[in-house]
């Protein structure tokens, strides 16, 4: 059988996907990116299943969202072949394989390739805008569906017991880092999102200890400066928490614990709706896990703001 000009099965009426040690080959991976299970376990497949897996991975932009039946139709094999291939890779459920495939796709996509793919759909600008908002809503719904409040509270307790908190985010994630750090400061924490050169971040990390905390925000393949800051912190035994968009990202690999919020997008820019919700949930947990302290600090801040010129007022003119 053929799909996109490539042979998948060579014998009519058979899938020829029985596992054997012959013709084993490996797939390339991005340097520094943790390997998903389907790459780690590829050696368990025979040559036919290797070819099937290669096509699925190469076309991940079109396959990551498919069900097992849709995947089988796409590659002209039966659903049982897809399921057996997934099981041979060590997955108990197809959904687990699909999740890893999606995360792999997210780590490989670039702003250019994302926008190029969007322009090739021949949709109007209005359609693309609506599609983008729909993806934001979908990401938020996914975050809510899989949210573990106990994990959020556990992170909040760790923040509450930390002497100093450094929040690291670069590029678009810098806005998220600054927002979280500011929210923590409003609650009375010694928190900062350092900006400036790589040296600024390195110097901030250098003075941290086990009593402090690093919160690193990065998605997909991860930005080098953020990942290296996490690794330096771990060398100094500084606890680390990550905010990322998958279980196989560098942030997930190197942080002591992490929170997943999808940034799946339809054009060149990642969707940060779910990560913002994650940060808001973390701030709420921090505030209410020490409500007396939070109320005292917020009350003092409110009293100061009431008597200050913080808020805009229309000038009054006498007749």
Secondary structure, 3 states (H helix, E strand, C coil): CEECCEECCCCCCCCCCCCCCCCCCCCCCCCCCCCCHHHHCHHHCCHHHHHHHHHHHHCHHHHCCCCHHHHHHHCCCCHHHHHHHHHHCCCCCHHHHHHHHHHHHHHHCCHHHHHHHHHCCCCCHHHHHHHHHHHHHHHHHHHHHHCCHHHHHHHHHHHHCCCCEEEEECCHHHHHHHHHHHHHHHCCCCEECCCCCHHHHHHHHHCCCCCCEEEEECCCCCCHHHHHHHHHHHHCCCEEEEEECCCCCHHHHHCCEEEECCCCCCCCCCCCHHHHHHHHHHHHHHHHHCHHHHHHHHHHHHHHHHCCCCCCCCCCCCC
